[in-house]
Amino acid sequence: MLGTKTGLKAVDVIILQVAEQYGIPLLTMDNEIIVKSPKGILIFKPSGLPL
């Protein structure tokens, strides 16, 4: 369902589905996931991490 709602790639949808199903926050630098994810999923963007 999240795939049709968000228009994200399959792997991104799986990541969001797991976060939603288990109620865990998501840490990502992927702006597309941050912008398109449903409001009920808590998403953090790392800042100041040397990558």
Residue pairs with C-beta under 8 A, 6 or more apart in sequence:
2 8
2 13
2 16
2 17
2 20
2 38
3 10
3 13
5 38
6 12
6 13
6 16
6 36
6 37
6 38
7 36
8 16
8 32
8 33
8 36
12 30
12 32
12 33
15 26
15 28
15 33
16 26
16 33
16 37
16 38
16 41
18 24
19 25
19 26
19 41
19 42
20 38
20 40
20 41
25 41
25 42
25 43
25 44
26 33
26 37
26 41
26 42
26 43
26 44
27 43
27 44
27 45
27 46
28 34
28 43
28 44
28 45
29 45
29 46
29 51
33 43
34 43
34 45
37 43
